[in-house]
Amino acid sequence: MIALTHHWIHRLGYAGLIPFVTLTLIIWVWPALSWPGEVLLAYGALIFCFVGAIHFGFGIADERMTPGGIIWSIMPVAMATPMLLAPPALGLPLVAAGLVLAWTLDQTLFETILPPWYRNLRDRLTAGAVLALMVGWLGVM
């Protein structure tokens, strides 16, 4: 059962990169449109919040999660709110930085709690999301 769960988590995780790539391509193909940058910003901020919420779930499922991990789980929501109020030229690199911060915490402070397969998946998903956000940012500049 666990292998099946991991299989679906990987598939859905990679599918989550599709909007990043699609919106970034639209930004570059149709540079006069403003909405793709705004939607990319919103989607990136939502993913940032989702990544934080995973810690809340681990806190429910695993008693090793520290109070700091639970507190961290809600921080992306607080951080994403001002990011969403910014124009894409400012918000996109902020969301990218937030995803890098979340990844860094997962790879250092929470490495004994988060399973290795998840941390490896996060490596690839974070790299793809941050790359798309930064290429999208260059397109809205």
DSSP file (Angstrom, degrees, kcal/mol; ACC not computed):
  #  RESIDUE AA STRUCTURE BP1 BP2  ACC     N-H-->O    O-->H-N    N-H-->O    O-->H-N    TCO  KAPPA ALPHA  PHI   PSI    X-CA   Y-CA   Z-CA
    1    1 A M     >        0   0    0      0, 0.0     4,-2.2     0, 0.0     5,-0.1   0.000 360.0 360.0 360.0 -38.4    0.0    0.0    0.0
    2    2 A I  H  >  +     0   0    0      1,-0.2     4,-2.8     2,-0.2     5,-0.2   0.914 360.0  52.9 -63.4 -42.1    2.8    2.4    0.8
    3    3 A A  H  > S+     0   0    0      1,-0.2     4,-2.3     2,-0.2    -1,-0.2   0.893 109.0  50.2 -60.4 -38.9    4.4    1.9   -2.6
    4    4 A L  H  > S+     0   0    0      2,-0.2     4,-2.1     1,-0.2    -1,-0.2   0.905 110.5  49.6 -65.7 -41.1    1.1    2.8   -4.2
    5    5 A T  H  X S+     0   0    0     -4,-2.2     4,-2.5     2,-0.2    -2,-0.2   0.933 111.4  48.3 -62.5 -46.3    0.8    5.9   -2.1
    6    6 A H  H  X S+     0   0    0     -4,-2.8     4,-2.6     1,-0.2     5,-0.2   0.899 108.4  56.1 -60.8 -40.0    4.3    7.0   -3.0
    7    7 A H  H  X S+     0   0    0     -4,-2.3     4,-2.3    -5,-0.2    -1,-0.2   0.931 110.9  42.8 -57.6 -47.5    3.5    6.4   -6.7
    8    8 A W  H  X S+     0   0    0     -4,-2.1     4,-2.8     2,-0.2     5,-0.3   0.871 111.5  54.1 -70.1 -36.8    0.5    8.7   -6.5
    9    9 A I  H  X S+     0   0    0     -4,-2.5     4,-2.3     2,-0.2    -1,-0.2   0.919 110.8  47.0 -63.3 -42.2    2.4   11.4   -4.6
   10   10 A H  H  X S+     0   0    0     -4,-2.6     4,-2.6     2,-0.2     5,-0.3   0.946 113.9  47.1 -63.5 -47.9    5.1   11.4   -7.2
   11   11 A R  H  X S+     0   0    0     -4,-2.3     4,-2.3     1,-0.2    -2,-0.2   0.932 115.7  43.9 -61.0 -46.9    2.7   11.6  -10.1
   12   12 A L  H  X S+     0   0    0     -4,-2.8     4,-1.6     2,-0.2    -1,-0.2   0.874 111.9  54.6 -68.3 -35.8    0.6   14.4   -8.5
   13   13 A G  H  < S+     0   0    0     -4,-2.3     4,-0.4    -5,-0.3    -2,-0.2   0.944 111.7  43.0 -61.3 -47.8    3.8   16.2   -7.5
   14   14 A Y  H >< S+     0   0    0     -4,-2.6     3,-1.5     1,-0.2     4,-0.5   0.873 109.8  57.1 -67.3 -35.7    5.1   16.2  -11.0
   15   15 A A  H >< S+     0   0    0     -4,-2.3     3,-1.4     1,-0.3    -1,-0.2   0.833  96.6  65.9 -62.2 -29.9    1.7   17.1  -12.4
   16   16 A G  T 3X S+     0   0    0     -4,-1.6     4,-0.5     1,-0.3    -1,-0.3   0.677  92.2  61.7 -65.5 -16.8    1.8   20.2  -10.1
   17   17 A L  H <> S+     0   0    0     -3,-1.5     4,-2.4    -4,-0.4    -1,-0.3   0.694  83.7  80.8 -79.4 -19.2    4.7   21.5  -12.2
   18   18 A I  H <> S+     0   0    0     -3,-1.4     4,-3.0    -4,-0.5     5,-0.3   0.920  91.5  47.2 -57.2 -48.5    2.5   21.7  -15.3
   19   19 A P  H  > S+     0   0    0      0, 0.0     4,-2.5     0, 0.0     5,-0.3   0.888 110.6  53.8 -61.9 -35.8    0.9   25.0  -14.4
   20   20 A F  H  X S+     0   0    0     -4,-0.5     4,-1.9     2,-0.2    -2,-0.2   0.957 115.1  39.3 -59.3 -50.0    4.3   26.5  -13.5
   21   21 A V  H  X S+     0   0    0     -4,-2.4     4,-2.5     2,-0.2     5,-0.2   0.925 116.8  49.7 -67.7 -45.4    5.7   25.5  -17.0
   22   22 A T  H  X S+     0   0    0     -4,-3.0     4,-2.3    -5,-0.2    -2,-0.2   0.932 112.9  45.4 -61.5 -47.9    2.5   26.4  -18.9
   23   23 A L  H  X S+     0   0    0     -4,-2.5     4,-2.3    -5,-0.3    -1,-0.2   0.884 112.0  52.3 -65.4 -37.8    2.1   29.8  -17.3
   24   24 A T  H  X S+     0   0    0     -4,-1.9     4,-1.7    -5,-0.3    -1,-0.2   0.913 109.7  49.3 -64.1 -41.6    5.8   30.6  -17.8
   25   25 A L  H  X S+     0   0    0     -4,-2.5     4,-2.7     1,-0.2     5,-0.3   0.916 109.7  51.3 -62.4 -42.3    5.6   29.7  -21.5
   26   26 A I  H  X S+     0   0    0     -4,-2.3     4,-2.7     1,-0.2    -2,-0.2   0.905 106.0  55.7 -61.9 -40.7    2.5   31.9  -21.9
   27   27 A I  H  < S+     0   0    0     -4,-2.3    -1,-0.2     1,-0.2    -2,-0.2   0.911 115.0  38.7 -56.4 -42.7    4.4   34.8  -20.3
   28   28 A W  H  < S+     0   0    0     -4,-1.7    -2,-0.2     1,-0.1    -1,-0.2   0.831 118.4  46.3 -80.5 -32.8    7.1   34.5  -22.9
   29   29 A V  H  < S+     0   0    0     -4,-2.7    -2,-0.2     1,-0.3    -3,-0.2   0.883 127.1  26.4 -78.4 -38.0    4.9   33.7  -25.9
   30   30 A W  S >< S+     0   0    0     -4,-2.7     3,-1.7    -5,-0.3    -1,-0.3  -0.666  70.1 169.5-123.1  74.6    2.4   36.4  -25.3
   31   31 A P  T 3  S+     0   0    0      0, 0.0    -1,-0.1     0, 0.0    -2,-0.1   0.681  70.6  67.4 -65.1 -18.0    4.3   39.1  -23.3
   32   32 A A  T 3  S+     0   0    0      2,-0.0     2,-0.3     0, 0.0    -5,-0.1   0.704  81.5  92.4 -75.0 -17.8    1.5   41.7  -23.7
   33   33 A L    <   -     0   0    0     -3,-1.7     4,-0.3    -7,-0.2    -3,-0.1  -0.591  53.6-172.2 -78.4 134.5   -0.8   39.6  -21.4
   34   34 A S  S >> S+     0   0    0     -2,-0.3     4,-1.4     2,-0.1     3,-0.5   0.747  71.6  73.3 -94.4 -26.8   -0.6   40.5  -17.7
   35   35 A W  H 3> S+     0   0    0      1,-0.2     4,-2.8     2,-0.2     5,-0.3   0.817  86.0  61.9 -64.2 -32.3   -2.8   37.7  -16.3
   36   36 A P  H 3> S+     0   0    0      0, 0.0     4,-2.6     0, 0.0    -1,-0.2   0.911 105.8  47.3 -62.3 -37.9   -0.2   34.9  -16.8
   37   37 A G  H <> S+     0   0    0     -3,-0.5     4,-2.1    -4,-0.3    -2,-0.2   0.891 113.4  48.5 -66.0 -38.3    2.2   36.6  -14.4
   38   38 A E  H  X S+     0   0    0     -4,-1.4     4,-2.3     2,-0.2    -1,-0.2   0.904 113.8  45.7 -67.8 -41.3   -0.5   37.2  -11.9
   39   39 A V  H  X S+     0   0    0     -4,-2.8     4,-3.1     2,-0.2     5,-0.2   0.893 111.1  52.7 -70.1 -39.1   -1.8   33.6  -12.1
   40   40 A L  H  X S+     0   0    0     -4,-2.6     4,-2.7    -5,-0.3     5,-0.2   0.915 110.3  49.1 -60.3 -42.7    1.8   32.2  -11.8
   41   41 A L  H  X S+     0   0    0     -4,-2.1     4,-2.3     2,-0.2    -2,-0.2   0.938 113.4  45.9 -60.5 -48.1    2.3   34.3   -8.7
   42   42 A A  H  X S+     0   0    0     -4,-2.3     4,-2.2     2,-0.2    -2,-0.2   0.923 114.3  47.5 -63.4 -45.1   -1.0   33.1   -7.2
   43   43 A Y  H  X S+     0   0    0     -4,-3.1     4,-2.4     1,-0.2    -2,-0.2   0.929 112.2  49.8 -63.6 -44.7   -0.2   29.5   -8.0
   44   44 A G  H  X S+     0   0    0     -4,-2.7     4,-2.3    -5,-0.2    -1,-0.2   0.900 110.5  50.3 -60.5 -40.8    3.3   29.7   -6.7
   45   45 A A  H  X S+     0   0    0     -4,-2.3     4,-2.1     2,-0.2    -1,-0.2   0.888 109.8  51.0 -65.2 -38.7    2.0   31.2   -3.4
   46   46 A L  H  X S+     0   0    0     -4,-2.2     4,-2.5     2,-0.2    -2,-0.2   0.913 110.3  48.7 -64.3 -42.0   -0.6   28.4   -3.1
   47   47 A I  H  X S+     0   0    0     -4,-2.4     4,-2.7     2,-0.2    -2,-0.2   0.900 108.3  54.5 -64.8 -39.5    2.1   25.8   -3.5
   48   48 A F  H  X S+     0   0    0     -4,-2.3     4,-1.6     1,-0.2    -1,-0.2   0.918 110.2  46.8 -57.8 -44.0    4.3   27.6   -1.0
   49   49 A C  H  X S+     0   0    0     -4,-2.1     4,-2.3     2,-0.2    -2,-0.2   0.903 110.8  52.4 -64.4 -41.1    1.4   27.4    1.5
   50   50 A F  H  X S+     0   0    0     -4,-2.5     4,-1.4     1,-0.2    -2,-0.2   0.912 106.1  53.4 -60.9 -44.0    0.8   23.7    0.6
   51   51 A V  H  X S+     0   0    0     -4,-2.7     4,-0.5     1,-0.2    -1,-0.2   0.880 110.8  47.1 -61.2 -38.2    4.5   22.9    1.3
   52   52 A G  H >X S+     0   0    0     -4,-1.6     3,-1.4     1,-0.2     4,-0.7   0.905 106.4  57.6 -67.7 -40.7    4.2   24.4    4.7
   53   53 A A  H 3X S+     0   0    0     -4,-2.3     4,-1.9     1,-0.3     3,-0.4   0.756  90.6  72.3 -64.3 -24.1    0.9   22.6    5.5
   54   54 A I  H 3X S+     0   0    0     -4,-1.4     4,-2.5     1,-0.2    -1,-0.3   0.865  92.9  56.7 -58.9 -34.2    2.7   19.3    4.9
   55   55 A H  H <X S+     0   0    0     -3,-1.4     4,-2.2    -4,-0.5    -1,-0.2   0.860 102.5  54.2 -65.7 -34.7    4.5   19.9    8.2
   56   56 A F  H  X S+     0   0    0     -4,-0.7     4,-1.6    -3,-0.4    -1,-0.2   0.931 109.4  48.3 -62.7 -44.3    1.1   20.2    9.9
   57   57 A G  H  X S+     0   0    0     -4,-1.9     4,-2.1     1,-0.2    -2,-0.2   0.908 110.5  49.8 -62.9 -42.9    0.2   16.8    8.5
   58   58 A F  H  X S+     0   0    0     -4,-2.5     4,-2.7     1,-0.2     7,-0.3   0.874 107.3  56.5 -63.4 -35.1    3.4   15.2    9.6
   59   59 A G  H  < S+     0   0    0     -4,-2.2    -1,-0.2     1,-0.2    -2,-0.2   0.853 108.8  46.3 -63.7 -34.0    2.8   16.7   13.1
   60   60 A I  H  < S+     0   0    0     -4,-1.6    -1,-0.2     1,-0.2    -2,-0.2   0.890 121.2  37.4 -71.3 -40.1   -0.5   14.9   13.2
   61   61 A A  H  < S+     0   0    0     -4,-2.1     2,-0.4     1,-0.2    -2,-0.2   0.697 119.9  42.3 -88.2 -20.5    1.0   11.6   12.0
   62   62 A D    ><  -     0   0    0     -4,-2.7     3,-1.7    -5,-0.2    -1,-0.2  -0.965  60.0-156.1-137.5 117.2    4.4   11.7   13.7
   63   63 A E  T 3  S+     0   0    0     -2,-0.4    -1,-0.1     1,-0.3    -4,-0.1   0.567  87.9  76.8 -69.9  -7.3    4.9   12.7   17.3
   64   64 A R  T 3   +     0   0    0     -6,-0.2    -1,-0.3    49,-0.1     2,-0.2   0.675  66.6 109.8 -76.1 -15.1    8.6   13.5   16.5
   65   65 A M    <   -     0   0    0     -3,-1.7    45,-0.0    -7,-0.3   -10,-0.0  -0.424  69.2-132.9 -62.6 129.4    7.5   16.8   14.8
   66   66 A T     >  -     0   0    0     -2,-0.2     4,-1.7     1,-0.1     3,-0.4  -0.336  18.8-109.7 -79.9 161.9    8.7   19.6   17.1
   67   67 A P  H  > S+     0   0    0      0, 0.0     4,-2.6     0, 0.0     5,-0.2   0.867 122.0  58.8 -57.4 -34.5    6.5   22.6   18.1
   68   68 A G  H  > S+     0   0    0      1,-0.2     4,-2.7     2,-0.2     5,-0.1   0.875 103.0  52.0 -61.8 -36.7    8.8   24.6   15.8
   69   69 A G  H  > S+     0   0    0     -3,-0.4     4,-1.5     2,-0.2    -1,-0.2   0.881 109.9  48.0 -66.4 -38.4    7.8   22.4   12.9
   70   70 A I  H  X S+     0   0    0     -4,-1.7     4,-0.6     2,-0.2    -2,-0.2   0.919 112.9  48.1 -68.1 -42.9    4.1   23.0   13.7
   71   71 A I  H >X S+     0   0    0     -4,-2.6     3,-1.3     1,-0.2     4,-0.7   0.921 109.7  53.3 -63.0 -42.4    4.6   26.7   13.9
   72   72 A W  H >< S+     0   0    0     -4,-2.7     3,-1.2     1,-0.2    -1,-0.2   0.865  95.5  70.7 -58.7 -34.3    6.6   26.7   10.7
   73   73 A S  H 3< S+     0   0    0     -4,-1.5    -1,-0.2     1,-0.3     4,-0.2   0.758 104.5  38.9 -58.2 -25.6    3.6   24.9    9.0
   74   74 A I  H <X S+     0   0    0     -3,-1.3     4,-1.4    -4,-0.6     3,-0.5   0.561  95.0  84.3-100.3  -9.4    1.5   28.1    9.2
   75   75 A M  H <X S+     0   0    0     -3,-1.2     4,-2.7    -4,-0.7     5,-0.2   0.879  81.3  60.5 -64.5 -39.2    4.3   30.6    8.3
   76   76 A P  H  > S+     0   0    0      0, 0.0     4,-2.7     0, 0.0    -1,-0.2   0.865 102.7  53.6 -57.9 -33.0    4.0   30.2    4.5
   77   77 A V  H  > S+     0   0    0     -3,-0.5     4,-1.4     2,-0.2    -2,-0.2   0.941 111.4  44.8 -64.2 -45.5    0.4   31.4    4.7
   78   78 A A  H  < S+     0   0    0     -4,-1.4    -1,-0.2     1,-0.2    -3,-0.1   0.876 117.4  45.3 -65.4 -36.8    1.5   34.5    6.6
   79   79 A M  H  X S+     0   0    0     -4,-2.7     4,-1.0     1,-0.2    -2,-0.2   0.851 109.4  55.2 -74.7 -34.4    4.4   35.1    4.3
   80   80 A A  H  X S+     0   0    0     -4,-2.7     4,-2.4    -5,-0.2     5,-0.2   0.778  92.2  72.6 -72.2 -26.3    2.4   34.5    1.1
   81   81 A T  H  X S+     0   0    0     -4,-1.4     4,-0.9     1,-0.2    -1,-0.2   0.946 102.9  38.1 -58.4 -53.0   -0.3   37.1    1.9
   82   82 A P  H  > S+     0   0    0      0, 0.0     4,-0.7     0, 0.0     3,-0.3   0.847 112.7  59.8 -67.3 -29.1    1.9   40.1    1.2
   83   83 A M  H >< S+     0   0    0     -4,-1.0     3,-0.9     1,-0.2    -2,-0.2   0.910 103.3  51.5 -60.5 -40.5    3.5   38.3   -1.7
   84   84 A L  H 3< S+     0   0    0     -4,-2.4    -1,-0.2     1,-0.2    -3,-0.1   0.754 105.6  55.5 -68.9 -23.9    0.1   38.0   -3.3
   85   85 A L  H 3< S+     0   0    0     -4,-0.9    -1,-0.2    -3,-0.3    -2,-0.2   0.616  94.6  86.6 -82.9 -12.8   -0.5   41.8   -2.9
   86   86 A A  S << S-     0   0    0     -3,-0.9    -3,-0.0    -4,-0.7     0, 0.0  -0.506  89.8-102.4 -84.7 154.7    2.7   42.5   -4.8
   87   87 A P    >>  -     0   0    0      0, 0.0     4,-3.3     0, 0.0     3,-1.9  -0.402  40.1-104.9 -67.3 156.2    2.9   42.9   -8.6
   88   88 A P  H 3> S+     0   0    0      0, 0.0     4,-2.2     0, 0.0    52,-0.1   0.824 118.7  65.8 -54.6 -33.6    4.4   39.8  -10.3
   89   89 A A  H 34 S+     0   0    0      1,-0.2    52,-0.1    51,-0.2    51,-0.0   0.786 119.1  24.1 -61.4 -25.4    7.7   41.6  -10.9
   90   90 A L  H <> S+     0   0    0     -3,-1.9     4,-1.1    -7,-0.1    -1,-0.2   0.773 123.3  52.5-102.1 -40.5    8.2   41.7   -7.1
   91   91 A G  H  X S+     0   0    0     -4,-3.3     4,-2.6     1,-0.2     5,-0.2   0.851  98.4  62.3 -70.1 -37.2    6.1   38.8   -6.0
   92   92 A L  H  X S+     0   0    0     -4,-2.2     4,-2.3    -5,-0.2    -1,-0.2   0.928 107.0  42.6 -60.8 -47.4    7.5   36.0   -8.2
   93   93 A P  H  > S+     0   0    0      0, 0.0     4,-2.3     0, 0.0    -1,-0.2   0.835 112.9  55.3 -68.6 -27.2   11.1   36.2   -6.8
   94   94 A L  H  X S+     0   0    0     -4,-1.1     4,-2.3     2,-0.2    -2,-0.2   0.920 109.0  46.2 -67.3 -42.2    9.6   36.4   -3.3
   95   95 A V  H  X S+     0   0    0     -4,-2.6     4,-2.5     2,-0.2     5,-0.2   0.918 111.7  52.1 -64.7 -42.3    7.6   33.2   -3.8
   96   96 A A  H  X S+     0   0    0     -4,-2.3     4,-2.1    -5,-0.2    -2,-0.2   0.919 110.2  48.7 -58.4 -43.1   10.7   31.5   -5.3
   97   97 A A  H  X S+     0   0    0     -4,-2.3     4,-2.6     1,-0.2    -1,-0.2   0.886 109.2  53.3 -64.4 -38.5   12.7   32.6   -2.2
   98   98 A G  H  X S+     0   0    0     -4,-2.3     4,-2.7     2,-0.2    -2,-0.2   0.910 108.5  48.9 -62.2 -42.4    9.9   31.2    0.0
   99   99 A L  H  X S+     0   0    0     -4,-2.5     4,-2.5     2,-0.2    -1,-0.2   0.886 111.3  49.8 -65.3 -37.9   10.1   27.9   -1.7
  100  100 A V  H  X S+     0   0    0     -4,-2.1     4,-2.7     2,-0.2    -2,-0.2   0.909 110.9  50.1 -66.1 -40.9   13.9   27.8   -1.4
  101  101 A L  H  X S+     0   0    0     -4,-2.6     4,-2.4     2,-0.2    -2,-0.2   0.939 111.8  47.5 -60.3 -47.6   13.5   28.6    2.3
  102  102 A A  H  X S+     0   0    0     -4,-2.7     4,-2.3     1,-0.2    -2,-0.2   0.912 112.8  49.0 -61.3 -42.7   10.9   25.8    2.8
  103  103 A W  H  X S+     0   0    0     -4,-2.5     4,-2.3     2,-0.2    -1,-0.2   0.921 109.8  52.1 -61.9 -44.1   13.2   23.4    0.9
  104  104 A T  H  X S+     0   0    0     -4,-2.7     4,-1.1     1,-0.2     5,-0.3   0.916 110.3  47.7 -60.2 -44.2   16.2   24.4    3.1
  105  105 A L  H  <>S+     0   0    0     -4,-2.4     5,-2.0     1,-0.2     4,-0.4   0.912 111.6  50.8 -63.3 -41.9   14.3   23.8    6.3
  106  106 A D  H  <5S+     0   0    0     -4,-2.3     8,-0.2     1,-0.2    -2,-0.2   0.886 112.8  46.0 -62.2 -38.3   13.0   20.5    5.0
  107  107 A Q  H  <5S+     0   0    0     -4,-2.3    -1,-0.2    -5,-0.2    -2,-0.2   0.635 129.0  20.3 -81.8 -14.1   16.6   19.4    4.1
  108  108 A T  T ><5S+     0   0    0     -4,-1.1     3,-1.0    -3,-0.4     4,-0.3   0.721 127.9  30.7-117.9 -70.3   18.2   20.6    7.4
  109  109 A L  T 3 5S+     0   0    0     -4,-0.4     3,-0.2    -5,-0.3    -3,-0.2   0.821 130.4  33.7 -67.1 -31.4   15.9   21.0   10.4
  110  110 A F  T >><S+     0   0    0     -5,-2.0     4,-2.8     1,-0.2     3,-1.2   0.199  80.6 112.8-110.8  16.3   13.4   18.4    9.5
  111  111 A E  T <4 S+     0   0    0     -3,-1.0    -1,-0.2     1,-0.3    -2,-0.1   0.788  79.1  50.4 -64.7 -26.5   15.7   15.8    7.8
  112  112 A T  T 34 S+     0   0    0     -4,-0.3    -1,-0.3    -3,-0.2    -2,-0.1   0.645 117.0  40.7 -83.9 -13.2   15.2   13.2   10.6
  113  113 A I  T <4 S+     0   0    0     -3,-1.2    -2,-0.2    -7,-0.1    -1,-0.1   0.833 102.2  69.8 -99.9 -42.8   11.4   13.5   10.5
  114  114 A L  S  < S-     0   0    0     -4,-2.8     5,-0.1    -8,-0.2    -1,-0.0  -0.620  91.8-110.7 -81.5 133.7   10.6   13.8    6.8
  115  115 A P    >>  -     0   0    0      0, 0.0     4,-2.2     0, 0.0     3,-0.6  -0.275  20.9-120.4 -65.4 147.9   11.2   10.5    4.9
  116  116 A P  H 3> S+     0   0    0      0, 0.0     4,-2.6     0, 0.0     5,-0.2   0.865 111.8  56.6 -56.6 -39.4   14.1   10.4    2.4
  117  117 A W  H 3> S+     0   0    0      1,-0.2     4,-1.9     2,-0.2     5,-0.1   0.877 109.1  47.5 -62.3 -35.5   11.9    9.6   -0.6
  118  118 A Y  H <> S+     0   0    0     -3,-0.6     4,-2.8     2,-0.2    -1,-0.2   0.922 110.8  50.1 -70.5 -44.2    9.9   12.8    0.2
  119  119 A R  H  X S+     0   0    0     -4,-2.2     4,-1.7     1,-0.2    -2,-0.2   0.889 111.0  50.1 -62.3 -38.3   13.0   15.0    0.5
  120  120 A N  H  X S+     0   0    0     -4,-2.6     4,-1.5     2,-0.2    -1,-0.2   0.913 111.1  48.5 -65.0 -42.2   14.3   13.6   -2.8
  121  121 A L  H  X S+     0   0    0     -4,-1.9     4,-2.7     1,-0.2     5,-0.2   0.920 108.5  54.3 -62.4 -43.0   11.0   14.4   -4.5
  122  122 A R  H  X S+     0   0    0     -4,-2.8     4,-2.7     1,-0.2     5,-0.4   0.849 101.0  60.9 -61.2 -34.3   11.1   17.9   -3.0
  123  123 A D  H  X S+     0   0    0     -4,-1.7     4,-2.0     1,-0.2    -1,-0.2   0.965 112.0  37.1 -53.4 -53.9   14.5   18.5   -4.5
  124  124 A R  H  X S+     0   0    0     -4,-1.5     4,-2.3     2,-0.2    -2,-0.2   0.903 118.5  48.0 -70.1 -42.9   13.2   18.0   -8.0
  125  125 A L  H  X S+     0   0    0     -4,-2.7     4,-2.5     2,-0.2     5,-0.2   0.909 113.1  48.0 -67.6 -40.9    9.8   19.7   -7.5
  126  126 A T  H  X S+     0   0    0     -4,-2.7     4,-2.9    -5,-0.2     5,-0.3   0.916 111.2  51.2 -65.1 -42.0   11.3   22.7   -5.8
  127  127 A A  H  X S+     0   0    0     -4,-2.0     4,-2.3    -5,-0.4    -2,-0.2   0.928 112.8  46.0 -60.7 -44.4   14.0   23.1   -8.5
  128  128 A G  H  X S+     0   0    0     -4,-2.3     4,-2.2     2,-0.2    -2,-0.2   0.914 115.3  45.7 -64.8 -43.5   11.3   22.9  -11.2
  129  129 A A  H  X S+     0   0    0     -4,-2.5     4,-2.6     2,-0.2    -2,-0.2   0.928 114.7  46.6 -66.9 -45.3    9.0   25.4   -9.5
  130  130 A V  H  X S+     0   0    0     -4,-2.9     4,-2.5     2,-0.2     5,-0.2   0.907 112.1  51.2 -65.4 -41.3   11.8   27.9   -8.6
  131  131 A L  H  X S+     0   0    0     -4,-2.3     4,-2.5    -5,-0.3     5,-0.2   0.938 112.3  46.2 -60.4 -46.6   13.2   27.7  -12.2
  132  132 A A  H  X S+     0   0    0     -4,-2.2     4,-2.7     1,-0.2    -2,-0.2   0.910 112.4  50.7 -63.7 -41.9    9.7   28.4  -13.7
  133  133 A L  H  X S+     0   0    0     -4,-2.6     4,-2.3     1,-0.2    -1,-0.2   0.911 113.2  45.2 -62.2 -41.7    9.1   31.3  -11.3
  134  134 A M  H  X S+     0   0    0     -4,-2.5     4,-2.2     2,-0.2    -2,-0.2   0.882 114.0  47.4 -73.3 -36.9   12.4   32.9  -12.1
  135  135 A V  H  X S+     0   0    0     -4,-2.5     4,-1.4    -5,-0.2    -2,-0.2   0.895 113.7  49.7 -68.3 -38.4   12.0   32.5  -15.8
  136  136 A G  H  X S+     0   0    0     -4,-2.7     4,-1.4    -5,-0.2    -2,-0.2   0.897 108.2  53.6 -62.8 -40.3    8.5   33.8  -15.5
  137  137 A W  H  X S+     0   0    0     -4,-2.3     4,-1.0     1,-0.2     3,-0.5   0.917 106.1  52.0 -61.0 -43.8    9.9   36.7  -13.5
  138  138 A L  H  < S+     0   0    0     -4,-2.2     3,-0.3     1,-0.2    -1,-0.2   0.853 108.4  53.6 -60.3 -33.1   12.4   37.5  -16.3
  139  139 A G  H  < S+     0   0    0     -4,-1.4    -1,-0.2     1,-0.2    -2,-0.2   0.773 108.9  46.5 -73.5 -26.8    9.4   37.5  -18.7
  140  140 A V  H  <        0   0    0     -4,-1.4    -1,-0.2    -3,-0.5    -2,-0.2   0.568 360.0 360.0 -91.7  -7.9    7.4   40.0  -16.7
  141  141 A M     <        0   0    0     -4,-1.0    -1,-0.2    -3,-0.3    -2,-0.1   0.488 360.0 360.0 -70.0 360.0   10.3   42.4  -16.2
